[in-house]
């Protein structure tokens, strides 16, 4: 981790410090004395909206850190069509999410923004047994993502290693999608243009700009990694 930061300029180091401060603040807000199994719709939307900003900032911070430890580009994929799977052959599947644990998502999710919630909705109590079903949401997914984000805050270097492993993974076919993490075009998830002067929006856009610059840097060519700051890591 220190080896990664040593090769960065002061602007990137300062931006990363602000990101981890934002993530820690969001986790402190979302982590309470107990985790209800169900939440009211307004509290659920408010919590996910705050988590979304912290996840987007952490995701971009990881990509900025990974740019300091580049990997050589994988070999070009084959132009031949992949062989069809024999009829009746079993599919090879990995362990399910419950078995392997939820990992922090390194690519931006594609989807609409969470609906607005009134101020203070996150502190609302969980609905009682008599609450209408239409106003209740399961919170298991929220807590799983909170735990995944907390793991990144504890050990960002592990997420950086995951990024580089995915970038080095070759594609099976020329039309196959790369496993490298991707950011969605436009503004980052959770960004609210009307709140562009807010501290969290400023932190998010600063690290977003640095991440876009890192993604636009050409991948390393053979022989260039000897000069990379993390070549000895």
C-alpha positions in Angstrom: 0.0 0.0 0.0 2.8 2.4 0.9 4.6 1.5 -2.3 1.5 2.4 -4.3 1.2 5.8 -2.6 4.9 6.6 -2.9 4.7 6.8 -6.7 1.7 9.2 -6.7 1.8 13.0 -6.9 0.4 15.2 -4.2 -2.9 15.8 -5.9 -3.7 12.1 -6.2 -2.6 11.4 -2.6 -4.8 14.3 -1.3 -7.8 13.1 -3.4 -7.4 9.5 -2.1 -7.3 10.8 1.5 -10.6 12.7 0.9 -12.2 9.6 -0.6 -11.4 7.3 2.3 -12.6 10.0 4.7 -15.9 10.1 2.7 -16.2 6.3 2.8 -15.5 6.1 6.5 -18.1 8.8 7.2 -20.7 6.9 5.1 -20.0 3.6 6.9 -20.3 5.3 10.3 -23.7 6.7 9.3 -24.9 3.4 7.9 -23.6 1.2 10.6 -25.8 1.2 13.7 -26.2 -0.9 16.9 -28.4 -3.3 15.0 -29.2 -4.3 11.5 -33.0 -4.6 10.8 -34.0 -7.3 8.4 -36.6 -4.9 6.9 -36.6 -1.2 6.4 -39.2 1.4 5.4 -39.0 2.4 1.7 -37.9 5.9 2.5 -35.1 4.9 4.9 -34.0 2.1 2.5 -33.7 4.6 -0.4 -31.9 7.2 1.7 -29.4 4.6 2.9 -28.7 3.2 -0.6 -28.3 6.7 -2.0 -25.6 7.5 0.5 -23.9 4.1 0.0 -24.0 4.6 -3.8 -21.9 7.8 -3.5 -19.3 6.2 -1.2 -19.1 3.1 -3.5 -18.6 5.2 -6.6 -15.8 7.2 -5.0 -14.1 4.1 -3.6 -14.4 2.4 -7.0 -12.6 5.3 -8.7 -10.0 5.5 -6.0 -9.1 1.8 -6.6 -8.7 2.5 -10.3 -6.4 5.4 -9.6 -4.3 3.3 -7.3 -4.3 0.4 -9.8 -2.9 2.8 -12.4 0.3 3.1 -10.3 0.7 -0.7 -10.6 0.1 -1.4 -14.3 0.1 -4.8 -15.8 1.1 -5.8 -19.3 -1.8 -6.0 -21.8 -3.1 -9.5 -22.3 -2.5 -11.3 -25.7 -4.8 -10.5 -28.5 -7.9 -12.8 -28.5 -8.5 -15.4 -31.1 -10.5 -14.4 -34.2 -11.9 -18.0 -34.5 -15.4 -18.6 -33.3 -15.4 -20.5 -30.0 -16.3 -24.2 -30.2 -19.9 -24.9 -29.3 -20.6 -26.6 -26.0 -21.6 -30.3 -26.6 -25.2 -31.0 -26.1 -25.9 -32.3 -22.6 -22.5 -31.2 -21.2 -22.9 -29.7 -17.7 -22.1 -26.1 -17.2 -19.2 -25.2 -14.9 -20.4 -22.7 -12.4 -18.5 -21.1 -9.5 -19.6 -20.9 -6.0 -22.8 -19.0 -5.3 -22.7 -15.5 -3.6 -23.6 -17.0 -0.2 -20.6 -19.4 -0.4 -17.9 -17.0 -1.6 -19.2 -13.9 0.1 -20.1 -10.6 -1.7 -17.1 -8.8 -3.1 -17.0 -5.1 -3.8 -18.1 -4.3 -7.3 -15.3 -2.9 -9.4 -17.5 -1.8 -12.3 -20.2 0.8 -12.3 -23.7 -0.6 -12.1 -26.0 0.5 -14.9 -29.4 1.5 -13.7 -31.6 4.5 -12.6 -30.8 6.6 -9.5 -32.5 5.7 -6.3 -35.7 7.8 -5.5 -35.4 10.8 -3.3 -36.1 10.4 0.4 -37.0 13.1 3.0 -34.2 14.4 5.3 -33.7 12.2 8.3 -35.4 9.2 6.8 -32.3 7.1 7.4 -32.8 7.4 11.2 -36.4 6.2 10.9 -37.2 3.1 12.9 -37.9 -0.2 11.1 -41.5 -0.8 10.3 -43.6 -2.9 12.8 -45.4 -6.1 12.0 -48.5 -4.2 11.0 -46.8 -2.0 8.4 -48.1 -2.4 4.8 -46.0 -4.7 2.6 -45.8 -2.0 -0.1 -43.7 0.3 2.2 -41.2 -2.3 3.3 -37.9 -3.4 1.7 -35.5 -6.2 2.6 -32.2 -4.8 3.9 -30.0 -7.9 3.4 -28.5 -6.5 0.2 -27.8 -3.2 1.8 -25.8 -4.8 4.7 -23.9 -7.1 2.3 -22.7 -4.1 0.3 -21.9 -2.2 3.5 -19.7 -5.1 4.5 -18.0 -5.2 1.1 -17.3 -1.5 1.2 -15.9 -1.8 4.7 -13.5 -4.5 3.6 -12.2 -2.2 0.9 -11.6 0.6 3.4 -9.7 -1.9 5.6 -7.5 -3.2 2.8 -7.6 -1.2 -0.5 -4.6 -3.1 -1.8 -6.5 -6.3 -2.1 -9.0 -4.6 -4.4 -6.2 -3.1 -6.5 -4.8 -6.6 -7.0 -8.2 -7.8 -8.2 -8.3 -5.0 -10.8 -4.9 -5.9 -12.2 -5.8 -9.6 -12.3 -8.9 -8.8 -14.3 -7.0 -6.5 -16.6 -4.5 -9.2 -17.3 -7.1 -11.9 -18.1 -7.2 -12.6 -21.8 -10.5 -12.7 -23.7 -11.7 -16.0 -25.1 -12.8 -14.5 -28.4 -12.4 -11.2 -30.3 -16.1 -10.3 -29.6 -16.0 -11.4 -25.9 -16.2 -8.6 -23.4 -13.1 -7.8 -21.4 -13.1 -8.6 -17.7 -11.4 -5.3 -16.9 -13.5 -3.0 -14.6 -15.5 -0.3 -16.5 -17.0 3.0 -15.6 -20.2 4.2 -17.0 -20.1 7.2 -19.4 -21.1 10.6 -18.1 -21.4 11.6 -14.4 -20.6 9.0 -11.8 -23.3 7.1 -9.9 -24.7 9.1 -7.0 -23.7 12.5 -8.4 -26.3 15.2 -8.1 -25.7 18.2 -10.3 -27.8 20.5 -8.1 -25.5 19.7 -5.1 -22.2 20.3 -7.0 -20.9 22.6 -4.2 -21.4 19.9 -1.5 -18.3 18.3 0.0 -19.3 14.8 -1.0 -20.0 15.8 -4.6 -16.7 17.6 -4.8 -14.8 14.6 -3.5 -16.7 12.3 -6.0 -16.0 14.5 -9.0 -12.4 15.0 -8.1 -11.6 11.3 -7.9 -13.8 10.7 -11.0 -11.6 13.0 -13.0 -8.5 11.3 -11.9 -10.0 7.9 -12.6 -10.9 8.9 -16.2 -7.4 10.1 -16.7 -6.0 6.8 -15.5 -8.3 4.8 -17.7 -7.3 6.9 -20.7 -3.6 6.1 -20.1 -2.5 3.4 -22.7 -1.8 0.0 -21.1 1.7 -1.0 -20.5 3.7 -2.7 -23.2 6.3 -5.5 -22.7 9.4 -4.1 -21.0 7.7 -1.0 -19.6 6.8 -2.6 -16.2 10.4 -2.5 -15.1 10.0 1.3 -14.7 6.6 1.0 -12.9 6.6 2.1 -9.3 5.0 -1.1 -8.2 7.1 -3.5 -10.3 8.8 -4.8 -7.1 5.6 -5.2 -5.2 
